[in-house]
Amino acid sequence: MGLFSSIFKRQADKSKSGGMEDYMTLVRVYFQATIAANLGITNLAMLPDLRTYKTTLRIPTQNNKLGLGEKAHCRKMLKELYKTDEGFFKEIDASIRKNCHKLQDVQVYLIQFQNFTQDLMMLMGNLMKFKLRLPSFFKKAIYTMTQRTINDIFNKNDFSDAGVLKTVASIRQYNKRLGFSQKWVTDFVFQVVMLAKKEPRPDEKAK
């Protein structure tokens, strides 16, 4: 996982840390740390992102319980790097409490979240199209457009494209199980969109 080399050594070069891939990894680590703490999981092999995070940063196990120290550390990093608010974490905690009651629930839940985010980001790109080309300094406008598009995904039923309609139905079904609010989804998508804008384009990477 080469992305850890930038985020975990950000003191050396802050300009290379905090990208979109780093953000998504930290979100997954927070999910996995919360699951470990809630269910008393001790086998790190079940939670690969948490394992890499813990071993790379050498985070000690808190109170002999996996997940507690890692969760607190990850939350701190998300707040520092991305200004993530407390409500974001509370909704993840509530979603995991609702869906993960035993070990057998974990993989199903993580796959559902992965499919949810993949469908969501693909559809957002499809629906917003040229709007996503706005420069990053139009932050408020981009957030408002993201908010409106998310509202359409959750409430609009007259999409003309059959493929869009199918993906919308899939996203709603996933989120019915996951239980995230529209604000949580909006904030998550907006963060990914803004970080994606900062990523170098393929032609820029080649230079």
KEGUVEX-737390 format. One record per residue (C-alpha): x, y, z; residue number from 1. Coordinates in steps of 0.25 Angstrom, whole numbers, plus 5000, padded with zeros to 4 digits. Example, Ala and Ser with C-alpha at 12.3 -4.5 7.8 and 13.67 -1.06 7.14 Angstrom:
<recs>
+------+------+------+-----+
|   px |   py |   pz | num |
+------+------+------+-----+
| 5049 | 4982 | 5031 |   1 |
| 5055 | 4996 | 5029 |   2 |
+------+------+------+-----+
</recs>
This chain:
<recs>
+------+------+------+-----+
|   px |   py |   pz | num |
+------+------+------+-----+
| 5000 | 5000 | 5000 |   1 |
| 5009 | 5011 | 4995 |   2 |
| 4999 | 5022 | 4999 |   3 |
| 5003 | 5020 | 5014 |   4 |
| 5017 | 5025 | 5011 |   5 |
| 5011 | 5039 | 5008 |   6 |
| 5001 | 5040 | 5019 |   7 |
| 5009 | 5034 | 5030 |   8 |
| 5021 | 5042 | 5027 |   9 |
| 5014 | 5055 | 5024 |  10 |
| 5023 | 5063 | 5033 |  11 |
| 5034 | 5061 | 5023 |  12 |
| 5025 | 5066 | 5011 |  13 |
| 5012 | 5071 | 5015 |  14 |
| 5008 | 5075 | 5000 |  15 |
| 5008 | 5060 | 4997 |  16 |
| 4999 | 5055 | 5008 |  17 |
| 4984 | 5056 | 5010 |  18 |
| 4979 | 5052 | 4996 |  19 |
| 4967 | 5045 | 4992 |  20 |
| 4973 | 5031 | 4993 |  21 |
| 4978 | 5034 | 5007 |  22 |
| 4964 | 5039 | 5011 |  23 |
| 4957 | 5027 | 5007 |  24 |
| 4967 | 5018 | 5014 |  25 |
| 4965 | 5025 | 5027 |  26 |
| 4950 | 5024 | 5026 |  27 |
| 4952 | 5009 | 5024 |  28 |
| 4961 | 5009 | 5036 |  29 |
| 4951 | 5016 | 5044 |  30 |
| 4940 | 5006 | 5040 |  31 |
| 4949 | 4994 | 5043 |  32 |
| 4954 | 5000 | 5056 |  33 |
| 4940 | 5002 | 5061 |  34 |
| 4936 | 4988 | 5057 |  35 |
| 4948 | 4982 | 5064 |  36 |
| 4945 | 4990 | 5077 |  37 |
| 4930 | 4987 | 5077 |  38 |
| 4931 | 4972 | 5074 |  39 |
| 4943 | 4969 | 5081 |  40 |
| 4951 | 4964 | 5069 |  41 |
| 4965 | 4960 | 5072 |  42 |
| 4969 | 4954 | 5058 |  43 |
| 4975 | 4966 | 5050 |  44 |
| 4975 | 4957 | 5037 |  45 |
| 4960 | 4960 | 5037 |  46 |
| 4962 | 4975 | 5036 |  47 |
| 4974 | 4977 | 5026 |  48 |
| 4973 | 4993 | 5026 |  49 |
| 4973 | 4993 | 5041 |  50 |
| 4985 | 4983 | 5041 |  51 |
| 4993 | 4992 | 5032 |  52 |
| 4990 | 5005 | 5039 |  53 |
| 4993 | 4999 | 5053 |  54 |
| 5006 | 4992 | 5049 |  55 |
| 5011 | 5004 | 5041 |  56 |
| 5008 | 5014 | 5052 |  57 |
| 5011 | 5005 | 5063 |  58 |
| 4999 | 5008 | 5070 |  59 |
| 4998 | 5001 | 5084 |  60 |
| 4986 | 4993 | 5087 |  61 |
| 4978 | 5000 | 5097 |  62 |
| 4972 | 4993 | 5110 |  63 |
| 4975 | 4980 | 5103 |  64 |
| 4964 | 4982 | 5093 |  65 |
| 4967 | 4984 | 5078 |  66 |
| 4961 | 4996 | 5072 |  67 |
| 4960 | 5006 | 5083 |  68 |
| 4973 | 5013 | 5081 |  69 |
| 4973 | 5011 | 5066 |  70 |
| 4959 | 5017 | 5065 |  71 |
| 4963 | 5029 | 5074 |  72 |
| 4976 | 5031 | 5066 |  73 |
| 4969 | 5030 | 5052 |  74 |
| 4958 | 5040 | 5057 |  75 |
| 4969 | 5050 | 5061 |  76 |
| 4976 | 5049 | 5047 |  77 |
| 4963 | 5051 | 5039 |  78 |
| 4959 | 5063 | 5048 |  79 |
| 4973 | 5069 | 5046 |  80 |
| 4975 | 5066 | 5031 |  81 |
| 4961 | 5067 | 5026 |  82 |
| 4953 | 5075 | 5037 |  83 |
| 4943 | 5064 | 5038 |  84 |
| 4932 | 5067 | 5048 |  85 |
| 4928 | 5059 | 5060 |  86 |
| 4914 | 5056 | 5053 |  87 |
| 4921 | 5048 | 5042 |  88 |
| 4927 | 5038 | 5053 |  89 |
| 4915 | 5037 | 5061 |  90 |
| 4907 | 5033 | 5048 |  91 |
| 4917 | 5022 | 5045 |  92 |
| 4917 | 5017 | 5059 |  93 |
| 4902 | 5016 | 5059 |  94 |
| 4902 | 5009 | 5045 |  95 |
| 4911 | 4999 | 5051 |  96 |
| 4903 | 4996 | 5064 |  97 |
| 4891 | 4994 | 5055 |  98 |
| 4897 | 4985 | 5045 |  99 |
| 4909 | 4977 | 5052 | 100 |
| 4904 | 4968 | 5063 | 101 |
| 4913 | 4956 | 5061 | 102 |
| 4925 | 4952 | 5053 | 103 |
| 4918 | 4947 | 5041 | 104 |
| 4912 | 4961 | 5039 | 105 |
| 4925 | 4968 | 5037 | 106 |
| 4929 | 4964 | 5023 | 107 |
| 4915 | 4966 | 5018 | 108 |
| 4914 | 4980 | 5024 | 109 |
| 4928 | 4984 | 5018 | 110 |
| 4924 | 4979 | 5005 | 111 |
| 4911 | 4986 | 5005 | 112 |
| 4918 | 4999 | 5009 | 113 |
| 4928 | 4997 | 4998 | 114 |
| 4918 | 4995 | 4987 | 115 |
| 4910 | 5007 | 4992 | 116 |
| 4921 | 5016 | 4991 | 117 |
| 4925 | 5011 | 4977 | 118 |
| 4911 | 5012 | 4972 | 119 |
| 4910 | 5026 | 4978 | 120 |
| 4922 | 5032 | 4972 | 121 |
| 4920 | 5026 | 4959 | 122 |
| 4906 | 5032 | 4958 | 123 |
| 4910 | 5045 | 4964 | 124 |
| 4920 | 5046 | 4952 | 125 |
| 4909 | 5043 | 4942 | 126 |
| 4899 | 5052 | 4948 | 127 |
| 4908 | 5064 | 4951 | 128 |
| 4917 | 5063 | 4939 | 129 |
| 4922 | 5077 | 4934 | 130 |
| 4918 | 5083 | 4948 | 131 |
| 4930 | 5075 | 4954 | 132 |
| 4940 | 5083 | 4945 | 133 |
| 4937 | 5096 | 4953 | 134 |
| 4950 | 5101 | 4960 | 135 |
| 4952 | 5097 | 4975 | 136 |
| 4951 | 5111 | 4979 | 137 |
| 4936 | 5110 | 4976 | 138 |
| 4934 | 5102 | 4988 | 139 |
| 4921 | 5106 | 4993 | 140 |
| 4915 | 5105 | 4979 | 141 |
| 4921 | 5091 | 4978 | 142 |
| 4915 | 5087 | 4991 | 143 |
| 4901 | 5092 | 4988 | 144 |
| 4901 | 5084 | 4974 | 145 |
| 4906 | 5072 | 4982 | 146 |
| 4895 | 5074 | 4992 | 147 |
| 4884 | 5075 | 4981 | 148 |
| 4889 | 5063 | 4973 | 149 |
| 4889 | 5054 | 4986 | 150 |
| 4875 | 5059 | 4989 | 151 |
| 4871 | 5055 | 4975 | 152 |
| 4877 | 5041 | 4977 | 153 |
| 4869 | 5039 | 4989 | 154 |
| 4856 | 5045 | 4985 | 155 |
| 4854 | 5047 | 4970 | 156 |
| 4847 | 5036 | 4963 | 157 |
| 4846 | 5041 | 4949 | 158 |
| 4860 | 5038 | 4943 | 159 |
| 4859 | 5036 | 4928 | 160 |
| 4871 | 5027 | 4927 | 161 |
| 4869 | 5012 | 4931 | 162 |
| 4883 | 5010 | 4936 | 163 |
| 4882 | 5022 | 4945 | 164 |
| 4869 | 5018 | 4950 | 165 |
| 4875 | 5004 | 4953 | 166 |
| 4887 | 5010 | 4960 | 167 |
| 4878 | 5019 | 4968 | 168 |
| 4870 | 5008 | 4973 | 169 |
| 4883 | 5000 | 4977 | 170 |
| 4888 | 5012 | 4985 | 171 |
| 4875 | 5014 | 4992 | 172 |
| 4875 | 4999 | 4996 | 173 |
| 4889 | 4999 | 5001 | 174 |
| 4886 | 5012 | 5009 | 175 |
| 4874 | 5006 | 5015 | 176 |
| 4882 | 4996 | 5022 | 177 |
| 4894 | 5005 | 5025 | 178 |
| 4885 | 5016 | 5031 | 179 |
| 4893 | 5029 | 5027 | 180 |
| 4886 | 5042 | 5026 | 181 |
| 4886 | 5050 | 5013 | 182 |
| 4896 | 5060 | 5020 | 183 |
| 4906 | 5049 | 5023 | 184 |
| 4905 | 5045 | 5009 | 185 |
| 4907 | 5059 | 5004 | 186 |
| 4918 | 5062 | 5012 | 187 |
| 4925 | 5049 | 5009 | 188 |
| 4923 | 5051 | 4994 | 189 |
| 4927 | 5066 | 4994 | 190 |
| 4940 | 5062 | 5002 | 191 |
| 4944 | 5052 | 4991 | 192 |
| 4940 | 5061 | 4980 | 193 |
| 4949 | 5073 | 4985 | 194 |
| 4961 | 5063 | 4988 | 195 |
| 4959 | 5057 | 4974 | 196 |
| 4961 | 5071 | 4968 | 197 |
| 4974 | 5073 | 4974 | 198 |
| 4979 | 5059 | 4969 | 199 |
| 4989 | 5061 | 4957 | 200 |
| 4984 | 5057 | 4944 | 201 |
| 4990 | 5045 | 4936 | 202 |
| 4998 | 5055 | 4927 | 203 |
| 5003 | 5063 | 4939 | 204 |
| 5008 | 5050 | 4946 | 205 |
| 5016 | 5046 | 4933 | 206 |
| 5024 | 5059 | 4933 | 207 |
+------+------+------+-----+
</recs>
